[in-house]
Amino acid sequence: MEENCNMTAERSLEIIRESIERSQRTITKNIALPLIWWGCVVTVFSFIIVYLWSHHGGPVWNVLWAAMGLVGYMGNRYINKRKTPTPPTFVGKTIDHIWDTFGIVCGTLGGVICCVGFGWLPVEVLGSGMLNITGVISLCFGMATVIMGFVLKSPVIRICGIIASIGGFFGALQFVGHEQLYVMAAVAVVALIVPGLVVYLQNKE
């Protein structure tokens, strides 16, 4: 009787393990296009804001990041609708939570910086005023990618995330003003587009 119980427990664990691995493979397959899409959107908006900032009015054009979020979200919804429907899984929900957290933290941080810039909040909110928002967002970008790589057991995604976070953080310290957005574009390419293309090509094999 005890032996049967052990076999049942072992079989249950095996079923759970197989289910998680199947979910990881499915999510990895489906995540390629969203990664590429978001990477392209961030990169394109970075260059648009750089141009407008340097030629038509200065840092006020950072408000376009809000429009980027909307464009990215709508495009992502379109991509998701074209994917093969799959039941919700723990792995899929975990990936969603990772990027939801990134969006909330970085979106709030960017919103506070904008409010200070427009004079809607006192500059004292930023303390010494030495916050390098591009570096912080790059660091968050990379860490979210690394965590996603661990969840999906993808060394490529993890390596890209590490390069993006460390390179983006210290790279942003080397530039000022609109030039930092070139770093943001590079981070988007390394943290999103490259992993997305690698996963896409692996799926084609």
N, C-alpha and C positions, 0 to 999 in steps of 0.2 A: 504493500500500500504506500509506504513511504517512498519506495523507488518510483512508483507511478507519479506521485506528487512532485518528486524531483524532476522527472522527465517532463511533466506538464509545465513546471516553472521554467525549465531550460527552453522548452519550445516557445513559451510565451515571450521570453527574452529575445529569442531568435527572431520571432515575428516582429517584435518592436524594432530590433536592429535593422531588419530588412526593410521595414516601413520607413525608417529614418533615412537609410541610404537611398532608397528609391525617391524619397522626397528631395533629398539633396541633389540627385541627378536631374530631376525634373526642374527644380528651381534654377539650377545652374544653366540648364538648356534655355529656360525662358527669360533669364536675366540679361542675356547678351544685348538684345536690341534696346531695352530701357537704359542700360549703362551707356551705350553708344549715343543714344538720343540725348540724355541729360548732359553727357560730356560735350556734345556738339553745341547744345543750347548755351551752356555756361561759357564755352569758348567764344562763340559768336557774339554774345552779349558783352563779354569782356572787351572785345575789339570795338564794338559799337560805342560803348561807354568811353573807352580810351579816346576815340576820335572826337566824340561830342564834348568830352571834358576839355580836351586840348584845343579845340577850335570854336566851341560855341557855348561858353557859359560856365565852365569849371565843374567842381564836384557835385553840383546840383543834379547832374545826370545820373547819379547813383540811385535815384529813385526808380530807374529802369530795372533794377534788380527785382522789384516787386512784379513788374510785367514779365520778367524772365520766369519767375516762379509760376505764374499763370500759364504762360506758353508751354513750359515744361510739363506741368500737370495735365493740360489738355492733350498734348502729344502722347504722354504716357498712358492716358486713358484709352486713346485710340489704339495704341500698340497692344494693350492688355485685351481689348475687345477682339483683336485678330488672333490672339493666341488660343491654343486648344484649351477648353475649359478644364480645370483641375480642382479637386476638392481642397478646401483650406487645410493647411498642414502646420505643424509646429514650426518647422524650418521656415516656411514662407512667412508666417506671422512674425517670427523673430527678425527676419530681414526687413520687413515693413517697419517694425518698431525701431530698428537701428537707424533707418533713414528718416523716420518721423522725428526721432529725438534730435538728429542732426539738424533737420529743418527748423524745428522749434527753437533750439538753442541759437543757431547762427542767424535765423530770421529775427529773433528778439534782439540779439546783439546788434545786428545791422540797423534795426529800427531805432534802438536807443541812440546809436551814433548819428543817424539822420536827424532825429529830434533835437539832439544837441547842436548839430550843424545849422538847423533852421531856427534855433533859439527857443524852441518849445520846451526844452529842459535845460537846467543850469549846467554849465560846463563842469561844475564841481562833481557831477555824477561820475565823470571819468577819472577823478582823482588827479594824478599828476599829468594826465593827458598824454601819457606815453604809450597807450594801447595801440598795438599794430594789428588792426582788425583783419587785414589780409593774411598776416601770419597766423593768427588764431584760427581763422576759418580754414586755412590750408591744413593746419594741424588737425582740426576736427574732421575735415574731409578725408585725410589720410587714415585717421584712426577708425572712422566708420568703415572705410574700405578694408582695412586690416581685419576688423572684427567680422565683417561679412565673409572674408576669405577663410577665416577659421571655421565659421559656421558651415560653409560650403566645402571645407577641406580642399581649398584651392591654393596651392603655393604661389601661383602666378598672381592672383588677386592680392594675396598677403604682401608679396614683394613690392608690387606696384603701390600699394597703400603706404608701406614704410618709406619708399622713395618720395612719394608725394608729400607725406606729412613732414618729414625732416627737411627735404629739399625746399618745399614751399615755405616752411616757417622761417628758415634762415635766408632763403632767397628773397623773401619779402623785406627783410631787414636791410637789404642792399639798395633798395629803391625807395623813392618818395612819390607821393601824389599818384597821378594816373599811371605811372610806369609800373606800379605794383600790380596792376591788372594784367600785365603780361605774365606775371608769375601765376596769377589765378588761372589764366588760360592754360598755362603749362601744367598746373596741378590737375585741371580737369582732363587734360589729355592723358596724363600718366595714371590718374586714379580711376578714371571711368572709361575713356575711349580705348586705351590699350587693352585693359582686361576684357572689355566687351568684345573687341575684335578677336582676341585669343580664344575666348569661349566660343564665339561664333564659328571660327575656323575649326575648332575641335569638334563642334557639333556637325560640321559638314563632312568630317572624315568617316 
